[in-house]
Amino acid sequence: MLIGDDFALVSRDCLDATTADDPSLDADAAAARFQSMLGDRRRVVFVGTDLPVPEESLRPLPDGRLEVVHRAVGRRVPLVHIDLFIALAGRAPSGRYRLLVGSPDAADAVLGRPPVDHTLSAHFDDIAEQLRDEGFEVIRNPLPLTYGDGRRMVDGVSKKVRLWYFASANNCLVQIDEAEGNHVWLPTYGHGPWRELAATDEANRRIWADLGFATHQVGDFHVFAQRLGALHCITKFIER
């Protein structure tokens, strides 16, 4: 869930889970339940796609290893946590609320590389278009798909694997404050074996800067992204 000034974005997986947990509820009744929990002040917008979302799978590589693809997918979303691909960016001069929605295709264009077959780009595009239809100003930003090599238990045996994951800059920390100004802290990924991702780090920084934010780039976030989180995720656990 992401909370804006007068709206809330909720994964459609949550809506589906609510109807599954309570068979007496249809989709409309479940949506009304979310609306009642969040109050009349905020419009609830459910985020998801009707495109079929594949399940996580293991595929053999020519060298005998396995690659793990479609990690952390949901049933209606290409990433189970919507803050991995959506960031709230405040209101535009027009009054419309701005959302940054990640695009693997935009990342591949910045990096000058052909896309792989499991980016789920069409799913991200579909959600971006639905959010435009809901009245948001949607800005597409680079969301690179990358990988790390390691080990994983497969059928009780430790095996060498290639883990694919998204190097998310959308999972950032945003401050919108009339007194202190607008700031954003962005995780970065152009480090070590992934130096090429410095180009998408910079592209994401420029997008926020062009929106009037003071930008602060934070160190190497691969260790978090490989565990399916980034800066926005870890700040949920910081004592305030």
C-alpha positions in Angstrom: 0.0 0.0 0.0 1.1 3.5 -0.8 -0.6 6.5 0.8 -1.0 9.8 -1.0 -2.5 13.1 0.2 -6.0 12.1 -0.9 -5.7 8.6 -2.2 -4.3 5.2 -1.4 -2.8 2.7 -3.8 -3.5 -0.9 -2.8 -2.3 -4.0 -4.6 -5.1 -6.0 -6.2 -3.6 -9.0 -4.6 -4.8 -7.6 -1.3 -8.3 -7.2 -2.7 -8.3 -10.8 -4.0 -7.0 -12.1 -0.7 -9.8 -10.4 1.1 -12.5 -12.0 -1.0 -10.7 -15.4 -0.7 -10.6 -15.1 3.1 -14.3 -14.1 3.3 -16.4 -15.9 0.7 -19.4 -13.8 1.6 -17.7 -10.7 0.0 -17.6 -10.1 -3.7 -15.0 -7.7 -5.2 -17.2 -4.6 -4.7 -17.9 -5.4 -1.1 -14.2 -6.1 -0.5 -13.3 -2.8 -2.1 -15.9 -1.0 0.1 -14.3 -2.6 3.1 -10.9 -1.1 2.2 -12.5 2.3 1.6 -14.2 2.2 5.0 -10.8 1.3 6.7 -9.0 4.2 5.0 -11.9 6.7 5.5 -13.7 9.0 3.2 -10.8 11.4 2.9 -8.8 9.1 0.6 -9.9 7.4 -2.7 -8.7 3.8 -2.9 -7.2 2.8 -6.2 -6.4 -0.8 -6.7 -3.2 -1.5 -8.6 -2.9 -4.6 -10.8 -3.2 -6.1 -14.2 -5.4 -8.7 -15.9 -2.5 -10.0 -17.9 -1.4 -13.5 -16.7 1.5 -13.2 -14.3 3.9 -16.1 -14.4 5.0 -17.9 -11.3 8.6 -18.0 -10.1 10.5 -20.7 -12.0 13.9 -22.4 -12.3 15.5 -22.7 -15.7 18.6 -24.6 -16.6 21.6 -22.6 -17.9 24.1 -24.1 -20.4 26.8 -24.4 -17.7 24.6 -26.6 -15.5 23.5 -23.9 -13.1 19.9 -22.8 -12.7 18.5 -19.3 -13.1 15.6 -18.1 -10.9 13.2 -15.9 -12.8 10.0 -14.1 -11.9 11.0 -13.7 -8.3 8.6 -12.0 -6.0 5.8 -11.8 -8.5 2.2 -11.5 -7.2 -0.9 -12.8 -8.7 -2.0 -9.4 -10.2 1.2 -7.5 -10.0 4.7 -8.0 -11.5 6.3 -7.4 -8.1 4.5 -8.4 -4.9 5.3 -5.1 -3.2 4.0 -2.1 -5.3 6.6 0.2 -3.7 9.3 -1.7 -5.7 7.9 -0.2 -8.9 5.8 2.8 -8.0 7.0 6.0 -6.2 4.9 9.0 -5.1 6.2 12.3 -6.4 3.8 14.9 -5.2 1.5 17.1 -7.2 2.3 18.6 -10.6 1.6 22.3 -11.3 -1.6 21.1 -13.0 -2.8 19.7 -9.7 -2.6 16.1 -10.8 -0.6 13.7 -8.6 2.6 12.4 -10.1 3.6 8.7 -9.9 6.9 7.3 -11.1 6.2 3.8 -12.5 9.2 1.7 -13.3 9.9 0.6 -16.9 12.3 -2.3 -17.7 12.2 -1.2 -21.3 13.3 2.4 -20.4 16.2 0.9 -18.4 17.3 -1.3 -21.4 17.1 1.8 -23.6 19.4 3.8 -21.3 21.8 0.8 -21.1 21.8 0.2 -24.8 21.1 -3.5 -24.4 18.4 -5.9 -25.8 15.7 -6.9 -23.3 15.6 -10.4 -21.8 12.5 -12.5 -22.1 11.3 -12.2 -18.5 11.2 -8.5 -17.7 7.3 -8.5 -17.6 7.5 -5.1 -19.3 3.9 -5.5 -20.7 2.7 -5.9 -17.1 4.4 -2.7 -15.9 3.1 -0.9 -19.0 -0.5 -2.1 -18.4 -0.5 -0.8 -14.8 1.0 2.5 -15.9 -1.8 3.0 -18.4 -4.4 2.1 -15.8 -3.0 4.7 -13.4 -3.2 7.3 -16.1 -6.8 6.4 -16.7 -7.3 7.0 -12.9 -6.2 10.6 -13.4 -2.6 10.4 -12.3 0.3 12.0 -14.1 2.5 8.9 -14.8 6.2 9.3 -15.4 8.1 6.2 -16.5 11.5 5.7 -15.1 14.2 3.1 -15.6 13.8 -0.1 -13.7 16.7 -2.4 -14.7 16.5 -6.1 -14.4 19.8 -7.6 -13.3 21.2 -10.7 -11.6 23.6 -12.0 -9.0 25.2 -15.4 -8.8 25.0 -17.4 -5.6 23.6 -20.6 -4.1 20.1 -21.7 -3.3 18.5 -24.8 -1.8 16.7 -26.7 -4.5 14.9 -29.8 -3.5 17.0 -30.0 -0.4 20.3 -29.6 -2.2 22.5 -26.5 -2.3 23.0 -25.5 -5.9 24.7 -22.7 -7.9 22.1 -20.3 -9.2 21.6 -17.1 -11.0 19.1 -14.9 -9.2 17.3 -12.3 -11.3 16.0 -9.2 -9.5 15.0 -5.6 -10.2 17.5 -2.8 -9.2 14.7 -0.6 -8.0 15.1 3.2 -7.7 11.4 3.5 -7.1 11.8 2.0 -3.7 13.2 5.3 -2.4 12.5 7.8 0.4 10.6 10.9 -0.6 10.1 14.1 1.5 7.6 16.6 0.3 7.7 19.5 2.7 6.8 23.2 2.0 9.0 24.4 4.8 12.1 22.1 4.2 11.7 21.6 0.5 11.3 18.5 -1.6 14.0 15.9 -1.2 14.5 12.3 -2.4 17.0 9.7 -1.3 17.7 7.2 -4.1 19.3 3.8 -3.8 22.1 3.2 -6.3 23.3 0.2 -8.1 26.3 1.2 -10.4 28.9 -0.5 -8.2 31.3 -3.4 -8.6 30.3 -5.9 -11.3 27.2 -3.8 -12.0 29.0 -0.5 -12.9 26.9 -0.2 -16.1 23.9 0.6 -13.9 25.5 4.0 -13.0 23.7 5.1 -16.2 20.3 4.2 -14.9 21.2 5.6 -11.5 21.9 8.9 -13.2 18.8 8.8 -15.4 16.6 8.3 -12.3 18.4 11.1 -10.4 17.7 13.5 -13.4 14.0 12.6 -13.5 13.6 13.6 -9.8 15.8 16.7 -10.2 13.6 17.8 -13.2 10.6 17.5 -10.9 12.2 20.0 -8.5 13.6 17.6 -5.9 16.9 17.9 -4.2 18.4 14.5 -4.9 20.6 12.4 -2.6 22.1 9.2 -3.9 22.6 6.5 -1.3 25.3 3.7 -1.6 25.3 0.3 -3.0 21.8 -1.4 -2.6 22.4 -4.7 -4.3 22.5 -6.6 -1.1 19.0 -5.3 -0.3 17.6 -5.6 -3.8 18.7 -9.2 -4.0 16.5 -9.8 -1.0 13.7 -8.0 -2.7 13.7 -4.6 -1.0 15.6 -1.3 -1.1 15.6 2.0 0.7 11.8 2.5 1.2 11.6 -1.1 2.6 14.4 -0.7 5.2 13.1 2.7 6.5 10.0 0.9 7.7 12.3 -0.6 10.4 14.2 2.5 11.5 13.3 3.7 15.0 11.9 7.2 14.8 
